[in-house]
Amino acid sequence: MSDQAAEGLLDRAWRRIGGLWRDMAATVAGEADDDVAAQMRACLAARGGEVSARNRAAKLAEAYLALDAEGQLAFFRTLASFDSDPDEVAAAMHAVGEAADENARTAARTRLRQVLEPPRVRLLTQFTTIPDGMKFLVGLRAALLPHAKSDPALAALEADFRNLLRTWFDVGFLELRHIDWNSPASLLEKLVGYEAVHQIRSWRDLKNRLDIDRRCYAFFHPRMPDEPLIFVEVALTKGLAENIQRLLDESAPHLNPKDADTAIFYSISNCQRGLDGISFGNFLIKRVVGLLGDELRSIKTFATLSPIPGFRRWLDQTLKDIPASFVSEEESAALMAAAPGTDGAGAALSAILAKRGWHKNPAAARAAEPVLMRLCARYLLIEAARGGKRARDPVAHFHLSNGARVERINWLADVSDKGVKEGAGMMVNYLYDPAKIEEWHEAYAGEGKRTASTAARKLARGWS
């Protein structure tokens, strides 16, 4: 999703939410109207029962929405200051150590847990009691995230936030819905805005993605029934799809779903920035695999057609150090012929990739293909993220973590500007085998083993 589209959706949501709270806030008008810290203390004091507490929370939320960026940052710092009392924590820890017996230790530990919980956690929890309070909290964390990276106090507040949202958005609470062309227009508009992988260019494009040989599923939370949390787009095909432009071609004939033997997951989009770090994608894919398997018995293969967003960045750093043994004499000669004036395969390939539209030049594309395919296989199957065994590419890490295997690398599978810029035009099929998902997940999570087809493994060899 573009930042502009995200901000537009968020602004409209805030305007709608704020209007719900004004009447509630009016009942506590005059109570520390201009002092955010005093409003927070009033919320925590909980005077007047549950109704008054909800009204104070609504007033505080409304006050936040009226703030400019500088005021919101001050709001977060004030909220972060409502931390655990260090003297109470020290006393409770001492009581645990001095407890005379197990009963006393149990009581002391209970007290310690109570005083360790910062008051701001109780305050955040109060927002869940107001209309659209859960949506407000998700938006609040989205606004907090950029500041938490450089401020330890805000980082601690963000950690509390994340732990609460992980509990409240546990996958057991979520509802899976099938979205089609007959879904509410407001929801379809959100799909257009939230699509993060392959931009939806028009209503006609959207209608094509929701036609009879397509499926779209999203997770929703019962307290945010009109807001998708994450959605996946699926194409029903014959065989593995190898090109995203052909897969999304609006003029292509539609396939009868009963004739399809493959389900291609071609786009997964997270919709709520405030839920970053709270994983739904793995559960979503597995649920959809099960649903499609039950609905269409002819579907035998479940796979993705996925981008490789980090490949070009890694490639640009790597080309100057390609070992001579990795490129044959014939390949090196072809590359230098396609890029006159260069010396060596790495320099030639760099020069080819630096030219806009290089993939449209048949000679350049032919010369680059075998070397780029091997480099891409190495990037996916061998290169590791800094300090560990996990795959360097974030999309590869996501699917391997979910229990998929690298099945096939596709040459010039996405020739959009974004696809060429990020992945040199290449995409990869990750295969989900319901009988092997857990085994492949354990192999990657436990040993860092990246399961791949024989063809993909063969491509990755040759670097010495």
Buried (B, 14 or more C-beta within 10 A) or exposed (E): BEEEBBEEBBEEBBEEBBEBBEEBBEBBEEBBEEEBBEBBBBBBEEEEEEEBBBBBBBBBBBBBBEEEEEEBBBBBBBBBBBBBEEEBBEBBBEBBEEBEEEEEBEEBBEBBEEBEEBBBBEBBBBBBBBBBBBBBBBBBBBBBBEBBEEBEBBBBBBEBBBEBBEEBBEBEEBEBBEBBBEBEEEBBBBBBBBBBBBEBEEEEBBBBBBBEBBBBBBBBBEBBEEBBBBBBBBBBBEEBBBBBEEBBEEEEEEBEBEEBEBBBBBBBBBBBBBBEEBBBBBBBBBBBBEBBBEEBEEBEBBBBBBBBBBBBBBBEEBBEEBEEEBBBEEBBBBBBEBBEEBEBBBBBBBBBBEEEEBBEBEEBBEBBBBBBBBBBBBBBBEBEEEEEEBBBBEBBBBBBBBBBBBBBBBBBBBBBEEBBEBBBBBBBBBBBBEEBBEEBBEBBBEEEEBBBBEEBBEBBEBEE
